Amino acid sequence: MQFPEYRGRRLRKNENLRRLVRETKLSVDHLVYPLFAVPGKSVKKPINSMPGQFQMSVDYIAKEAREAFDLGIPAILLFGLPSKKDEQASGAFAKEGIVQQAVRRVKNEVPDMVVITDVCLCEYTSHGHCGIIEKGQVHNDMTLDVLAETALSQVKAGADMVAPSAMMDGQIAAIREVLDENALDDIPIMAYSAKYASAFYGPFREAADSAPQFGDRKAYQMDPANADEAIREISLDVSEGADIIMVKPALPYLDVICRAKQEFDLPLAAYNVSGEYAMIKAAAQLGWLDEEKTMLESLTAIRRAGADIIITYWAKQFAQLLKK
C-alpha cells in the first residue's frame, strides 16, 4: 500500500482511535514489585539512589504488600538484608532469616499476594559475591547446595515461587530436585536465565548492600556483548525445569527479550532494573524528562519486546496512575 491510498494518520486522530488499534497492552497484571526487607521494627529507610524506594522492616513490608495488592499488583519479589553476614551466607537459609520472616508476615496478612523470593547469596555473604568462595574464586558446585537449601527454606516459610539469580551453572536443576524431594513439586521457579554483568545494577547494590568486596561478577554473569549465549543459557534453564525465564536488565537488552520470546514457549519475565529506574528519576528531578510519560514508554517498550512479566520499581506508581 502506498500514499495516498494508505494514510497511517487516519487512525491516530484522537486517543480513542489510538486505543482501538493499540498493539501492545500494559496493565498491573504484568507487574511484579520488588521490596527490600531489613531487620528491626517500624523501619522505612529511603534508598538514596532510588527515590521512592525503601529498605523496610517486616511490618512495613507487609503494609506495602497490602497497598500493592489493593492497587491490583499480583506479586512482590522479596530481597533481604540480614543482621549479620558471613562467608557461608548462613542468613540466606536460616529459618528466622529476614526473607523468611517477611514471607510469613506477608502471607499471613495478604494471603492472596503472590510472594516470590530471590535466591542468591550476595546479600548474605561477607564478601558480597553470589556464591561460596574457594581459593579466591566463586566455586560453582559448592554454591549449588546452599542455593537449594535457601530456596527450600523460603518455600517452607510460605513463598509461592522462587527466583534463582546467582547465575551458577546447574542452579535450576539443584533447586528443582530439592523441592521435588520435599513434596514441593507444585512450586514454580522463575529463572534469572540471561542475567548480564551490567553497570545498571549500581543502585541495587546500595539497596541490598550487596556490592562485591573484591573483583567483580563477570566470571558468572553474562558478557553484555553476547546474545547467542543468552539463548544457550535459557535453553539450559528450561531443560533443568524452569517454569518462567528471565532477561535482566530489560531496556538495554530488548533485542534479547524479543529473541527469547520468539524461541521459547514459556512465560518470559524482564527485570526493569535499578539503574533504569534511577536514570529516569534523576532526569525527571532535573526537569529533563517527564517522569510519568517516560515510565509508561519504558514499560510499554519492554512489553512490546515480548515480556509477559515485568519486575519493576515503578509497579506501585504505575498502578496509582491508573487509579487517577
C-alpha positions as CSV (number, residue, x, y, z in Angstrom):
1,M,0.0,0.0,0.0
2,Q,1.3,3.4,-0.9
3,F,0.3,7.0,-0.2
4,P,-2.3,8.4,-0.9
5,E,-4.3,5.1,-0.7
6,Y,-2.8,4.4,2.7
7,R,-2.7,7.2,5.3
8,G,-1.4,6.0,8.7
9,R,-2.5,9.2,10.3
10,R,-6.2,8.3,9.8
11,L,-6.1,6.0,12.9
12,R,-4.1,8.5,15.0
13,K,-6.5,11.4,15.0
14,N,-7.6,11.1,18.6
15,E,-7.0,9.0,21.7
16,N,-10.0,6.7,21.4
17,L,-9.0,5.8,17.8
18,R,-5.4,5.2,19.0
19,R,-6.8,2.9,21.8
20,L,-8.8,0.9,19.3
21,V,-5.7,-0.1,17.3
22,R,-3.1,-0.1,20.0
23,E,-1.0,-3.3,19.6
24,T,0.7,-3.5,23.0
25,K,-1.3,-3.6,26.2
26,L,0.2,-2.8,29.6
27,S,-1.6,-3.3,32.9
28,V,-0.8,-4.1,36.5
29,D,-1.5,-7.7,35.7
30,H,2.0,-7.8,34.1
31,L,3.9,-6.3,37.1
32,V,6.0,-7.6,40.0
33,Y,7.0,-5.2,42.7
34,P,10.5,-5.7,44.3
35,L,10.8,-5.0,48.0
36,F,13.8,-4.9,50.4
37,A,13.4,-6.4,53.9
38,V,15.7,-5.4,56.8
39,P,15.8,-6.3,60.5
40,G,14.0,-4.2,63.1
41,K,10.6,-2.7,63.6
42,S,9.0,0.4,62.1
43,V,12.0,0.8,59.8
44,K,11.4,2.6,56.5
45,K,14.8,3.9,55.3
46,P,14.9,5.8,51.9
47,I,17.3,4.4,49.3
48,N,19.2,7.5,48.2
49,S,20.0,6.3,44.7
50,M,16.4,5.0,44.1
51,P,14.0,7.8,45.0
52,G,10.7,6.5,46.2
53,Q,12.1,3.1,47.2
54,F,12.9,2.0,50.8
55,Q,14.5,-0.6,52.9
56,M,11.7,-1.7,55.2
57,S,11.3,-3.8,58.3
58,V,8.9,-6.8,58.1
59,D,5.9,-4.8,59.5
60,Y,6.3,-2.2,56.8
61,I,6.9,-4.8,54.1
62,A,3.5,-6.4,55.0
63,K,1.9,-2.9,54.9
64,E,3.5,-2.2,51.5
65,A,2.4,-5.6,50.2
66,R,-1.2,-4.8,51.2
67,E,-1.2,-1.5,49.5
68,A,0.3,-3.0,46.3
69,F,-2.3,-5.8,46.4
70,D,-5.1,-3.3,46.8
71,L,-3.9,-1.5,43.8
72,G,-4.1,-4.7,41.8
73,I,-0.5,-5.7,41.7
74,P,-0.4,-9.5,41.8
75,A,3.1,-10.3,43.0
76,I,6.0,-9.0,45.0
77,L,9.7,-10.1,44.8
78,L,11.5,-10.1,48.2
79,F,15.1,-9.3,48.8
80,G,16.7,-9.4,52.3
81,L,19.4,-7.7,54.2
82,P,20.5,-9.8,57.2
83,S,21.6,-8.5,60.5
84,K,24.9,-10.4,60.1
85,K,26.9,-11.7,57.1
86,D,29.4,-14.5,56.9
87,E,31.4,-16.4,54.3
88,Q,28.8,-19.2,54.2
89,A,25.7,-17.0,53.7
90,S,24.1,-18.6,56.6
91,G,21.5,-15.9,56.9
92,A,20.1,-16.9,53.5
93,F,18.7,-20.2,54.6
94,A,18.1,-19.6,58.3
95,K,14.6,-20.4,59.5
96,E,14.4,-17.0,61.0
97,G,16.2,-15.2,58.2
98,I,14.9,-11.8,57.2
99,V,13.3,-13.0,54.0
100,Q,11.7,-16.0,55.7
101,Q,10.2,-13.6,58.3
102,A,8.9,-11.3,55.6
103,V,7.4,-14.2,53.7
104,R,5.5,-15.4,56.7
105,R,4.2,-12.0,57.6
106,V,3.0,-11.1,54.1
107,K,1.3,-14.5,53.6
108,N,-0.4,-14.1,56.9
109,E,-1.7,-10.6,56.3
110,V,-2.1,-10.7,52.5
111,P,-2.6,-14.4,51.7
112,D,-3.6,-13.9,48.1
113,M,-0.5,-11.9,47.2
114,V,2.0,-14.0,45.2
115,V,5.2,-13.9,47.1
116,I,8.4,-14.5,45.0
117,T,11.7,-14.8,46.7
118,D,15.1,-14.0,45.2
119,V,17.5,-16.9,45.7
120,C,21.0,-15.6,45.8
121,L,23.8,-15.2,48.3
122,C,25.3,-11.8,47.6
123,E,23.2,-10.0,50.3
124,Y,24.3,-12.6,52.9
125,T,28.0,-13.2,52.2
126,S,30.6,-11.1,54.0
127,H,32.5,-10.8,50.6
128,G,29.4,-9.8,48.6
129,H,29.7,-12.5,45.9
130,C,26.8,-14.6,44.8
131,G,28.4,-17.9,45.8
132,I,30.8,-19.7,48.1
133,I,34.5,-18.6,47.8
134,E,37.2,-21.3,47.4
135,K,40.8,-20.2,46.7
136,G,39.7,-16.7,45.9
137,Q,37.1,-17.7,43.3
138,V,33.4,-18.3,43.4
139,H,33.0,-22.1,43.4
140,N,30.1,-23.0,41.3
141,D,29.3,-26.5,42.5
142,M,29.8,-25.8,46.2
143,T,27.3,-23.0,45.8
144,L,24.5,-25.2,44.4
145,D,23.7,-26.9,47.7
146,V,23.5,-23.6,49.5
147,L,21.2,-22.1,46.9
148,A,19.0,-25.2,47.0
149,E,18.8,-25.0,50.8
150,T,18.0,-21.3,50.6
151,A,15.1,-22.0,48.2
152,L,13.8,-24.8,50.3
153,S,13.9,-22.6,53.4
154,Q,12.0,-19.8,51.7
155,V,9.3,-22.1,50.4
156,K,8.8,-23.7,53.8
157,A,8.3,-20.2,55.1
158,G,5.4,-19.8,52.6
159,A,7.0,-18.5,49.3
160,D,4.8,-19.1,46.3
161,M,7.7,-19.0,43.8
162,V,11.5,-18.9,43.9
163,A,13.7,-16.9,41.6
164,P,17.3,-18.0,41.5
165,S,19.6,-15.2,40.4
166,A,23.1,-16.3,41.2
167,M,23.9,-17.4,37.7
168,M,25.5,-20.6,38.9
169,D,25.6,-23.4,36.3
170,G,23.0,-26.1,37.3
171,Q,21.2,-24.0,39.9
172,I,17.8,-24.6,38.5
173,A,18.3,-28.4,38.5
174,A,19.6,-28.3,42.0
175,I,16.6,-26.3,43.3
176,R,14.1,-28.3,41.3
177,E,15.5,-31.5,42.7
178,V,15.4,-30.4,46.4
179,L,11.9,-29.0,46.0
180,D,10.6,-32.2,44.4
181,E,12.3,-34.3,47.1
182,N,10.4,-32.4,49.7
183,A,7.0,-32.8,48.0
184,L,7.1,-29.2,46.8
185,D,6.8,-30.1,43.1
186,D,4.0,-27.5,42.7
187,I,6.3,-24.6,43.4
188,P,7.3,-22.7,40.2
189,I,10.8,-21.5,39.5
190,M,11.4,-18.2,37.8
191,A,14.9,-18.4,36.5
192,Y,17.2,-15.4,36.0
193,S,18.3,-17.2,32.9
194,A,20.1,-14.4,30.9
195,K,21.5,-12.1,33.6
196,Y,24.1,-9.8,32.3
197,A,27.1,-8.3,34.2
198,S,25.6,-4.9,33.9
199,A,26.5,-1.4,35.1
200,F,22.8,-0.8,35.5
201,Y,22.8,-2.7,38.8
202,G,24.6,0.1,40.7
203,P,21.7,1.5,42.8
204,F,20.5,-2.0,43.7
205,R,23.9,-2.7,45.4
206,E,23.1,0.2,47.7
207,A,19.6,-1.0,48.2
208,A,20.6,-4.6,49.0
209,D,24.1,-3.9,50.5
210,S,25.5,-6.4,48.0
211,A,28.5,-4.9,46.3
212,P,31.3,-7.4,46.0
213,Q,34.3,-6.7,48.3
214,F,36.8,-7.8,45.7
215,G,36.8,-8.3,41.9
216,D,33.5,-8.4,40.0
217,R,30.8,-10.8,38.8
218,K,31.9,-11.1,35.2
219,A,33.1,-14.7,35.7
220,Y,29.5,-15.8,36.3
221,Q,27.2,-13.1,34.9
222,M,26.9,-12.7,31.2
223,D,29.0,-10.6,28.8
224,P,26.8,-7.7,27.6
225,A,28.1,-8.3,24.1
226,N,26.6,-11.8,23.8
227,A,23.1,-12.7,22.5
228,D,23.6,-16.2,21.3
229,E,24.9,-17.1,24.7
230,A,21.7,-15.9,26.2
231,I,19.7,-18.4,24.2
232,R,22.1,-21.2,25.3
233,E,21.7,-20.1,29.0
234,I,17.9,-20.0,28.7
235,S,17.8,-23.4,27.0
236,L,19.7,-24.9,29.8
237,D,17.4,-23.5,32.4
238,V,14.4,-24.7,30.5
239,S,15.9,-28.2,30.4
240,E,16.6,-28.1,34.1
241,G,12.9,-27.3,35.0
242,A,12.4,-23.5,34.9
243,D,8.8,-22.5,34.7
244,I,9.4,-18.8,33.8
245,I,12.5,-17.5,32.2
246,M,14.0,-14.0,32.6
247,V,16.2,-11.5,30.9
248,K,18.0,-8.9,33.1
249,P,18.3,-5.9,32.6
250,A,15.4,-5.0,30.4
251,L,15.9,-1.8,28.4
252,P,19.4,-2.3,27.1
253,Y,18.5,-5.9,26.2
254,L,15.2,-5.5,24.3
255,D,16.7,-7.5,21.4
256,V,17.4,-10.4,23.7
257,I,13.9,-10.2,25.2
258,C,12.4,-10.3,21.7
259,R,14.6,-13.2,20.6
260,A,13.8,-15.2,23.7
261,K,10.1,-14.7,23.2
262,Q,10.3,-16.0,19.7
263,E,12.4,-19.0,20.6
264,F,10.8,-20.3,23.9
265,D,7.3,-21.3,24.7
266,L,7.4,-20.3,28.3
267,P,6.3,-17.1,30.2
268,L,9.1,-14.5,29.8
269,A,10.0,-12.0,32.6
270,A,12.2,-9.0,32.2
271,Y,13.7,-7.1,35.1
272,N,13.5,-3.3,34.7
273,V,16.5,-2.8,37.0
274,S,17.5,-0.2,39.5
275,G,19.7,1.8,37.1
276,E,17.0,2.1,34.5
277,Y,14.7,3.4,37.2
278,A,17.2,5.7,38.8
279,M,18.2,7.4,35.5
280,I,14.6,8.4,34.8
281,K,14.1,9.6,38.4
282,A,17.2,11.7,38.2
283,A,16.4,13.2,34.8
284,A,12.9,14.0,36.0
285,Q,14.1,15.7,39.1
286,L,16.3,17.9,36.9
287,G,13.3,18.7,34.7
288,W,14.9,17.0,31.7
289,L,12.2,14.3,31.3
290,D,8.5,13.9,32.1
291,E,8.6,11.1,34.6
292,E,5.2,9.6,34.0
293,K,5.5,9.6,30.2
294,T,9.0,8.2,30.3
295,M,7.9,5.5,32.8
296,L,5.0,4.5,30.6
297,E,7.1,4.5,27.4
298,S,9.8,2.4,29.0
299,L,7.4,-0.2,30.4
300,T,5.5,-0.4,27.1
301,A,8.8,-1.0,25.3
302,I,9.6,-3.9,27.5
303,R,6.1,-5.4,26.9
304,R,6.4,-4.7,23.2
305,A,9.6,-6.6,23.0
306,G,7.9,-9.7,24.4
307,A,7.9,-9.7,28.2
308,D,4.9,-11.3,29.8
309,I,6.1,-10.2,33.2
310,I,7.9,-7.0,34.2
311,I,9.7,-6.8,37.5
312,T,9.8,-3.1,38.1
313,Y,10.2,-0.5,40.9
314,W,7.6,1.5,39.0
315,A,4.9,-1.0,39.8
316,K,3.1,0.9,42.6
317,Q,3.5,4.3,40.9
318,F,2.1,2.8,37.6
319,A,-0.8,1.3,39.5
320,Q,-1.6,4.5,41.3
321,L,-1.5,6.3,37.9
322,L,-4.2,4.0,36.6
323,K,-6.4,4.9,39.6
324,K,-6.4,8.6,38.9
